[in-house]
Structure formats: C-alpha cells, structure tokens
Amino acid sequence: MMDTPLFQTQFPYDLPKLKLLPLREQPAYRVAQNADACNLAELLAAIVGGRTR
C-alpha cells in the first residue's frame, strides 16, 4: 500500500488574514441598529457571516 495521504493539507501559498470591518460597517451591527434601513444583501451577510463578518 501507499503511505501517502489521500488528501494533502499543505497549501502552495500562505492564506491571507482577513481584516475586520469598522464596527459601523459590519452587517450584524447595522442590522441590530436599524434593520429597516438594511438591504437584502446586508441582511443575508449578517445571517451567513455572523457577528464578525
């Protein structure tokens, strides 16, 4: 049998670190402050991205 793993976890490049948006630009903050002023994309971003994205 082969000793090599089926799925390799090495990346050919470094993954960039994501920068946080300013507080007032974060979808979750905007939805919490005034959900009526948010568009559909912002509402979905708050659901999918959670508190930090």
Buried (B, 14 or more C-beta within 10 A) or exposed (E): EEEEEEEEEEEEEEEEEEEEEEEEEBBBBBBEEEEEEBEEEBBEBBEEEEEEE
